[in-house]
């Protein structure tokens, strides 16, 4: 009877160890995905910053051209 309890305990412990191993691997996989997404996010933020700078530059040029057009005598 007591041996049966130890066998059940052993099986539960083995199950917990297996589940722990699976969860640790899943955690490593998710950490890899997170790092990848963080890299993608950084690239997108850089692109947005560059596009914002280009937009500001174009806006300044358009404003300059509009000022020049306003100064043309009629």
N, C-alpha and C positions, 0 to 999 in steps of 0.2 A: 504493500500500500504506500509506504513512504517513498519507495523508489519511483512510483508513478508520479508523485508530486514533484520530485526532482527532475524527472523527464519533462514534465509540463513546463517547469521553470526554465529548464535548459532551452526548450523550444521557443519560449517567449523571449528569452535573452538573445537567441540567435536571430529571431525575427526583428528585434529592436536593432541589433547590430547591422543587419542587412538594410533595414529602412534608413538607418543613420548613414550608411555608405551611399545609398541612392540619393538621399537628401543633400549630402555634401557635394556629390557630383553635380546635382542639379543646381546647387548654389554656385559652384564654380562656372557652370555653363551660363547662368544668368549674369554673373559678374562680367564674363566675357562679352555678353550682349550689351550690358550697360556701358562698358568701356567703348565699345564700337559706336553705340548711339551717342555717347558724349563726344566722340571724335567727329561724328557727322554733324552734331549740333554746333560744334565749334567752327566747322567749315562753313556751315550755313550762316552763322553769325558774322563771320568774316566777309562772306559774299554780300550780306545785307549792309554791312558797314561800307564796303567799297561802292555798292550801288547807291547808297545814301550820299556818299561823297561825290559820285558822278552826277547825281541828280542836283545837288547843290551847285556844282560847277556849271552845269547846263543852265540852271535857273539864273545864275549870275550873268552868264553870257547873254541869255535872252533878255534879261532886264537891261543890260548894257545896250543891246541892239535896239530895244524899244526906246530907250533914252535918246539914242542917236536919231531914231526916226522922228521923235518929237521935236528935235532941234532942227529939222529940215524946214527951211522957209517954204511957205505955200505960194 
